[in-house]
Amino acid sequence: MTSLATNHLPEIPGGLDYTQPPELERGSPLSRWAFTFVLFYICVMLTQPQNRFLFFHPFRPAMLSMVAAMGLHFMACLQDNRPLIRMGPGTIIGLLLMVFGLLSNFVGPLQTHSGWNPGIDTLIKGCIVLILVEALAFNIYRVWVIYATIAIATLWWVKAGLRLGSAGAYWAGDRVMGPNVSLVQNPNAFAYFFCIMLPVYLFFYHQSRNKYVKGFFLFLTFAALYSILNTGSRTGVVVLFFLSLFLIWRYFWKYKLTLLLGAAGVVIVFGMVGALNVERFRTIPDSARAFFMGGEPDLSTVQGADEHSAVARRIKNRHTWNLIKEYPILGAGMWPNHRLFEAHYVHAGGVVHNELLMAGYQMGVFGMGLYTAMLAVMFFGARKIQMATSGWWPAMSNLAWTYKLMAVTIIVGGQFAVLPWSPIHFVLLGSVSALLLNLSALGVLEESAGYMHQPAPSIPALNPVQARTASFHG
C-alpha cells in the first residue's frame, strides 16, 4: 500500500485516482465481507441465476446474501464504532418509503388483505438495499466498485440479447424474446433497463486507458444498442434519442470525429434490425399523437395494434390518475382489491405504464413525492458533484455526469415503465447519495467554489485533497 505522504498514489481502474485518506478508512474485515455480500446481491439481482439453474431456487441466494450483509454490517458497526445507517438523502427517502408503504399496506382504503404481498415485498427489500448501499459505500472506492459490479453483471444481458437475436428467438414478429435475463417480463422492460446501463459502458470506454479495454466496452455499447433496437421497443428508441441529445451536447466540440464514427456505427447496427421492428419505430409519431391527443380516447375508433396500445395506455393513465385523485393520501393500497373500484375505473387495475402514476396508485401523494425526490437526488446530486469536481478531478466529474445521464434515462423511460421501486433504481440512488456524503466528508462540495475553475493539477495520480491543494495554489 502506497504511503499517504507521497504523491505516487494507487490508481483505481476506470480512471479514478484515489487512496484512502484518514477521513475514510477501509473498515474492518467484517465490513468488507458485508459489502461483498451486497455486491453478490447486485449480481444475483441482475442475472437471476436461480431461474436458469433451478437447483438454486431452494437456497434463495438473493435473500441469503442480504441477510448475511445485514448481520455482518451490524457486527462491523459494533466493532468499528460506526453508526448503523448514514442519514444521507437516499436513506431518508428509503426510511420514508418504508413508513408510508407499510401504512398503505395496512390501512390503504382499498387494501382488503394486509398480509405480505408482492407490492410491499418489492418496496421493503429495495429500501433495505438502498440503506445498506449508502451505509457500506463509505468511501469513493466502494462506490466505484458498485459501478464496476453493475458493468460486469450485465454482461449476461449482452450475451442474452446477442444470442437470442442471432438464434431468432422472437416474441412477436422480429421482437427479441422478453424474459431473456430473468429480471424482466417483456421486450419493452428489457430495452428500458438496458438503456439505463448504456451510460455505464460509455463511462468505462471513456475512462479506460488500455486500448483493448476501451475496445471491449465499445463493443458492449454497440451490442447493447443492437439488443435494444432488436426488442422493437419504441420506449427504447425514445430513450436513446434523449441519450444521444445529451451526448452530442456534452462531447460535440471536443470529440467530433468520435461522435461521427459512433453515428456511423449506429447506422450499421440499425441496418441489422429486423424489418418489422423498423416498421414499429415508424409508428412512433402516430402513437405519440394518439397518446397525447385531446378529448376522450376511444379504442373503437383506433386502427392498428401499435396505435391501439398507445390509446389503451392513455386510458389506463387517465383512470389511474382519477383513482389517485379520489384517494390522494395513501392511494389505493400497495396491493389493492381491484373489485372495489373496477366498476368506476375499469382500466386502473393491475399495473400502469407510468412509474410516477404507479407510485401514486400505491401510496398517493406520498408515493409520488418520494419518487420525484428519488429522481431529484439522483440528477441534482450527481450534477452537484460534477460541477464541484469539474476541471480538477475529471474522472470524478465524468462519473457524476454518467449518474446524471442514468437519471435522465429513468426520468424519460419511467414515463412508460411500471416499476417505480425497482432495485436498480435503489442501488443507483444509494450510490449517488453515498458519493455525496463521501465527498462532503472530504470538504469537496462545501469548498468547491474556491478551486473548481482552477487548472487541473499537473500530477495525474493525486487524491481529492491533494488535487484541491495543488490546483488552488497553482
C-alpha positions in Angstrom: 0.0 0.0 0.0 1.4 3.4 -1.0 2.0 5.8 1.7 -0.3 8.8 2.0 2.7 11.1 2.4 3.8 10.5 -1.2 2.3 11.8 -4.5 2.6 8.4 -6.2 -0.8 7.1 -5.2 -2.5 4.0 -6.5 -4.9 4.2 -9.4 -8.3 2.6 -9.5 -9.3 1.1 -12.8 -11.6 3.3 -14.9 -9.6 6.4 -14.3 -10.5 7.2 -10.7 -7.2 8.0 -8.8 -7.9 7.6 -5.2 -6.3 6.5 -1.9 -7.7 6.1 1.5 -7.5 9.4 3.4 -7.8 9.4 7.2 -11.4 10.5 7.0 -12.5 7.4 5.1 -10.6 4.4 6.3 -11.1 0.9 4.8 -13.1 -0.5 7.6 -12.8 -3.9 9.3 -12.8 -7.3 7.6 -16.4 -7.7 8.8 -17.4 -4.5 6.9 -15.6 -5.7 3.8 -17.4 -9.0 3.9 -20.7 -7.3 4.4 -20.0 -5.1 1.4 -19.0 -8.2 -0.6 -22.4 -9.8 0.1 -24.1 -6.6 -1.1 -22.1 -6.9 -4.3 -23.2 -10.5 -4.6 -26.8 -9.5 -4.2 -26.4 -7.0 -7.0 -25.0 -9.7 -9.2 -27.9 -12.1 -8.3 -30.5 -9.3 -8.8 -29.1 -8.5 -12.3 -28.6 -12.1 -13.5 -31.2 -14.2 -11.5 -29.2 -17.4 -11.8 -31.9 -19.4 -9.9 -34.1 -19.1 -13.0 -31.5 -20.6 -15.2 -30.2 -23.2 -12.8 -33.2 -24.4 -10.9 -31.4 -26.1 -8.1 -30.6 -22.6 -6.7 -34.3 -21.9 -6.0 -34.5 -23.6 -2.6 -31.3 -21.7 -1.5 -32.8 -18.2 -2.1 -29.4 -16.7 -3.0 -30.6 -13.1 -3.0 -32.3 -13.4 0.3 -29.3 -15.2 1.9 -26.9 -12.6 0.6 -28.9 -9.7 2.1 -29.4 -11.4 5.5 -25.6 -12.1 5.6 -24.9 -8.5 4.6 -27.2 -7.1 7.3 -25.8 -9.4 10.0 -22.1 -8.7 9.1 -22.8 -5.0 8.9 -24.4 -4.9 12.3 -21.3 -6.7 13.8 -18.9 -4.4 11.9 -20.7 -1.3 13.3 -20.3 -2.7 16.8 -16.6 -3.5 16.2 -15.7 -0.2 14.4 -18.0 2.0 16.5 -19.8 3.2 13.3 -23.4 4.3 13.1 -25.7 1.6 11.7 -27.0 3.8 9.0 -25.8 7.0 7.3 -28.5 9.6 7.2 -27.9 10.8 3.7 -30.7 11.8 1.3 -31.1 8.2 -0.1 -31.5 6.7 3.4 -34.0 9.3 4.4 -36.1 8.6 1.3 -35.8 4.8 1.9 -37.0 5.1 5.5 -39.9 7.3 4.5 -40.9 4.9 1.7 -40.9 2.0 4.3 -43.1 4.0 6.6 -45.7 5.1 4.0 -45.5 1.8 2.2 -46.4 -0.1 5.4 -49.1 2.4 6.2 -50.6 2.0 2.7 -50.4 -1.8 3.0 -52.2 -1.9 6.4 -54.7 1.0 6.2 -55.0 1.6 2.5 -58.6 2.4 1.6 -58.9 -0.3 -1.0 -56.5 -2.8 0.7 -58.6 -5.7 1.9 -55.7 -8.0 2.7 -52.8 -6.6 4.8 -50.6 -9.7 4.6 -47.3 -9.8 2.8 -47.7 -9.3 -0.9 -45.5 -8.6 -4.0 -46.1 -4.9 -3.8 -44.8 -4.4 -0.2 -42.2 -7.1 -0.7 -40.5 -5.3 -3.6 -40.6 -2.0 -1.8 -39.2 -3.1 1.6 -36.4 -5.2 0.1 -35.5 -2.4 -2.2 -35.3 0.1 0.6 -33.1 -2.2 2.7 -30.7 -2.5 -0.3 -30.7 1.3 -0.6 -29.9 1.8 3.1 -27.2 -0.9 3.0 -25.5 0.5 -0.1 -25.3 4.0 1.4 -24.1 2.7 4.8 -21.4 0.4 3.4 -20.2 2.5 0.5 -18.4 4.9 2.9 -15.5 5.6 0.6 -15.2 6.6 -3.0 -13.5 3.3 -3.9 -16.6 1.3 -2.8 -18.9 3.5 -4.9 -16.7 2.7 -7.9 -16.8 -1.0 -7.1 -20.6 -0.9 -7.2 -20.5 0.7 -10.6 -18.0 -1.8 -11.9 -20.1 -4.7 -10.5 -23.1 -3.5 -12.5 -21.0 -3.4 -15.6 -19.7 -6.9 -15.0 -23.1 -8.4 -14.1 -24.9 -7.0 -17.1 -22.5 -8.9 -19.4 -25.2 -11.6 -19.0 -27.7 -9.2 -20.6 -25.4 -8.6 -23.5 -24.9 -12.3 -24.0 -28.7 -12.9 -23.8 -29.6 -10.2 -26.3 -27.0 -11.3 -28.9 -27.6 -15.0 -28.5 -31.4 -14.8 -28.7 -31.3 -12.3 -31.6 -28.9 -14.5 -33.6 -31.0 -17.6 -32.8 -34.2 -16.0 -33.9 -35.8 -16.4 -30.5 -38.5 -13.8 -31.1 -41.5 -12.9 -29.0 -43.7 -11.4 -31.7 -42.6 -10.8 -35.3 -39.0 -9.6 -35.1 -39.1 -8.6 -31.4 -36.5 -10.5 -29.4 -38.0 -12.7 -26.6 -38.7 -10.7 -23.5 -37.8 -12.9 -20.5 -34.2 -13.2 -21.6 -32.4 -12.0 -18.5 -35.0 -13.3 -16.0 -35.3 -9.8 -14.5 -37.9 -8.5 -16.9 -41.0 -10.0 -18.4 -41.3 -8.3 -21.9 -39.1 -6.7 -24.6 -40.1 -3.1 -23.5 -38.8 -3.6 -20.0 -35.6 -5.3 -21.3 -35.0 -2.3 -23.6 -35.7 0.2 -20.8 -33.3 -1.4 -18.3 -30.6 -1.8 -21.0 -30.9 1.9 -21.8 -30.2 2.6 -18.1 -27.0 0.6 -18.4 -25.7 2.2 -21.6 -24.0 5.1 -19.7 -22.1 2.6 -17.6 -20.4 1.1 -20.7 -19.7 4.6 -22.1 -18.1 5.7 -18.9 -15.6 2.8 -18.8 -14.9 3.3 -22.5 -14.2 6.9 -21.9 -12.1 6.4 -18.8 -10.1 3.3 -19.6 -6.5 3.8 -20.8 -5.9 0.4 -22.2 -6.9 0.2 -25.9 -8.1 -3.4 -25.6 -10.3 -2.5 -22.6 -11.6 0.5 -24.5 -12.4 -1.7 -27.5 -14.2 -4.2 -25.2 -16.5 -1.6 -23.7 -17.1 0.0 -27.1 -18.2 -3.5 -28.3 -20.5 -3.8 -25.3 -22.1 -0.4 -26.1 -22.9 -1.4 -29.7 -24.1 -4.9 -28.6 -26.4 -3.3 -26.1 -27.7 -0.9 -28.7 -28.3 -3.8 -31.1 -30.2 -5.6 -28.3 -32.3 -2.6 -27.5 -33.3 -2.0 -31.1 -33.9 -5.7 -31.6 -36.6 -5.6 -29.0 -38.7 -3.4 -31.2 -39.4 -1.2 -28.2 -40.5 2.3 -29.1 -39.8 3.3 -25.5 -36.2 2.2 -26.0 -35.9 4.3 -29.2 -37.3 7.4 -27.4 -34.8 7.0 -24.5 -32.0 6.5 -27.0 -33.0 9.7 -28.7 -32.7 11.7 -25.4 -29.4 10.0 -24.6 -28.0 11.0 -27.9 -29.0 14.6 -27.3 -27.1 14.7 -24.0 -24.1 13.0 -25.6 -24.0 15.5 -28.5 -24.4 18.4 -26.2 -21.5 17.3 -24.0 -19.0 15.9 -26.5 -19.7 17.5 -29.8 -17.0 20.3 -29.7 -14.4 18.0 -28.1 -14.9 14.7 -29.8 -16.5 15.4 -33.2 -14.7 12.6 -35.0 -15.6 10.1 -32.3 -19.3 11.1 -32.5 -19.3 10.9 -36.3 -17.8 7.4 -36.1 -20.3 6.5 -33.4 -23.2 7.7 -35.6 -21.8 5.6 -38.5 -21.8 2.6 -36.1 -25.4 3.3 -35.1 -26.4 3.3 -38.7 -24.7 0.0 -39.3 -26.4 -1.5 -36.2 -29.8 -0.1 -37.2 -29.4 -1.9 -40.6 -29.1 -5.2 -38.7 -32.5 -4.8 -37.1 -35.5 -6.7 -38.5 -37.9 -5.1 -40.9 -40.9 -5.5 -38.6 -39.1 -3.7 -35.8 -38.3 -0.8 -38.2 -42.0 -0.6 -39.1 -42.8 -0.3 -35.4 -40.3 2.5 -35.0 -42.0 4.4 -37.9 -45.3 4.3 -35.9 -43.8 6.4 -33.1 -45.1 9.8 -34.4 -48.7 8.3 -34.9 -48.6 6.6 -31.5 -47.4 9.8 -29.8 -50.3 11.7 -31.4 -52.7 9.0 -30.2 -51.2 9.2 -26.7 -51.3 13.0 -26.3 -54.4 13.8 -28.4 -57.1 15.8 -26.7 -60.6 14.7 -25.9 -61.8 11.4 -24.5 -59.9 8.4 -26.1 -62.0 5.8 -27.8 -60.5 2.4 -28.6 -63.3 1.6 -31.1 -62.0 4.3 -33.5 -58.4 3.2 -33.4 -56.8 1.2 -36.2 -53.6 -0.7 -35.9 -52.1 -2.6 -33.0 -49.4 0.0 -32.1 -51.9 2.9 -32.1 -54.3 0.8 -30.1 -51.5 0.2 -27.5 -50.9 3.9 -27.2 -54.5 4.8 -26.7 -55.1 1.9 -24.2 -52.2 3.2 -22.1 -53.6 6.7 -22.2 -56.9 5.4 -21.0 -55.2 3.4 -18.2 -53.2 6.5 -17.2 -56.3 8.6 -17.1 -58.3 6.1 -15.0 -55.3 5.7 -12.6 -55.0 9.4 -12.2 -58.7 9.8 -11.4 -58.3 7.0 -8.8 -55.4 8.8 -7.2 -57.4 12.0 -7.0 -60.2 10.1 -5.2 -57.7 8.5 -2.8 -54.9 11.1 -2.6 -53.4 10.4 0.8 -52.3 6.8 0.6 -53.5 5.8 -2.8 -55.5 2.6 -3.4 -53.0 0.5 -1.4 -49.8 -1.5 -2.1 -51.9 -4.4 -3.4 -55.5 -3.3 -3.5 -58.6 -5.3 -4.3 -59.5 -4.4 -7.9 -63.1 -5.4 -7.4 -63.7 -2.4 -5.2 -63.0 0.1 -8.0 -63.3 -1.7 -11.3 -66.8 -0.5 -11.8 -65.8 3.1 -12.0 -62.1 2.8 -13.0 -62.1 -0.4 -15.0 -58.7 0.3 -16.6 -56.9 1.3 -13.4 -56.4 -2.3 -12.2 -53.0 -4.1 -12.4 -50.0 -2.0 -13.4 -50.0 1.3 -15.2 -47.3 2.2 -17.7 -46.0 5.2 -15.9 -43.8 5.0 -12.8 -45.0 8.2 -11.3 -48.6 7.2 -11.5 -47.8 3.7 -10.3 -46.2 5.3 -7.2 -49.3 7.4 -6.7 -51.5 4.3 -7.2 -49.8 2.5 -4.3 -49.0 5.4 -1.9 -50.9 8.5 -3.1 -49.2 11.9 -3.0 -46.6 10.5 -0.6 -45.5 7.9 -3.1 -45.4 10.4 -6.0 -43.5 12.9 -3.9 -40.9 10.4 -2.8 -40.5 9.0 -6.3 -39.9 12.6 -7.5 -37.4 13.1 -4.6 -35.6 10.0 -5.6 -35.1 11.2 -9.2 -34.2 14.7 -7.9 -31.4 13.4 -5.7 -30.0 11.2 -8.5 -30.0 14.1 -11.0 -29.2 17.2 -8.9 -26.9 15.3 -6.5 -24.9 14.0 -9.5 -24.9 17.4 -11.0 -23.6 19.0 -7.8 -20.7 16.5 -7.7 -20.0 17.1 -11.4 -19.8 20.9 -11.0 -17.7 20.6 -7.8 -15.1 18.4 -9.4 -15.1 19.8 -13.0 -11.7 21.0 -14.2 -9.5 19.5 -11.4 -10.8 15.9 -11.0 -12.1 14.9 -14.4 -12.6 11.2 -13.6 -15.0 12.0 -10.7 -16.7 14.7 -12.8 -17.3 12.1 -15.6 -18.6 9.6 -13.1 -21.1 12.1 -11.7 -22.2 13.1 -15.2 -22.8 9.4 -16.0 -25.0 9.1 -13.0 -26.8 12.1 -14.1 -27.3 10.6 -17.5 -28.7 7.4 -15.9 -31.2 9.6 -14.0 -32.3 11.2 -17.3 -32.8 7.7 -18.7 -35.1 6.8 -15.8 -37.0 10.1 -16.0 -37.7 9.6 -19.7 -38.2 5.8 -19.7 -40.1 5.9 -16.5 -42.9 7.7 -18.3 -43.7 4.3 -20.0 -42.4 1.8 -17.4 -44.2 0.1 -14.5 -41.6 -0.4 -11.7 -41.1 2.8 -9.7 -39.4 0.8 -6.9 -37.0 -1.2 -9.0 -34.0 -2.4 -7.1 -31.8 -1.0 -9.9 -33.3 2.5 -9.0 -32.5 2.0 -5.4 -28.9 0.9 -6.0 -28.2 3.9 -8.2 -29.9 6.2 -5.6 -27.8 4.7 -2.8 -24.6 5.1 -4.8 -25.2 8.8 -5.6 -26.2 9.5 -2.0 -23.1 7.7 -0.7 -20.9 9.7 -3.1 -22.4 12.9 -1.8 -21.7 12.0 1.8 -18.1 10.8 1.0 -17.2 14.0 -0.9 -18.8 16.1 1.7 -16.6 14.4 4.3 -13.5 15.4 2.2 -14.7 19.0 2.0 -15.0 18.9 -1.7 -18.6 20.0 -2.1 -18.5 22.7 0.6 -15.3 24.4 -0.5 -15.5 23.8 -4.3 -16.2 27.4 -5.2 -12.7 28.4 -4.5 -10.9 25.9 -6.8 -13.4 24.3 -9.2 -12.4 26.6 -12.0 -8.6 26.4 -11.4 -6.4 24.4 -13.8 -6.2 20.7 -13.3 -3.1 19.5 -11.3 -0.1 18.5 -13.3 0.5 15.3 -11.4 -2.2 12.9 -12.5 -2.2 10.5 -9.6 -3.5 12.6 -6.8 -6.2 12.0 -4.3 -9.0 14.6 -4.0 -7.4 16.5 -1.1 -4.0 16.8 -2.8 -5.6 17.7 -6.1 -7.5 20.5 -4.5 -4.4 21.9 -2.8 -2.3 21.6 -6.0 -5.0 23.2 -8.1 -5.8 26.0 -5.7 -2.1 27.0 -5.1 -1.1 26.6 -8.7 
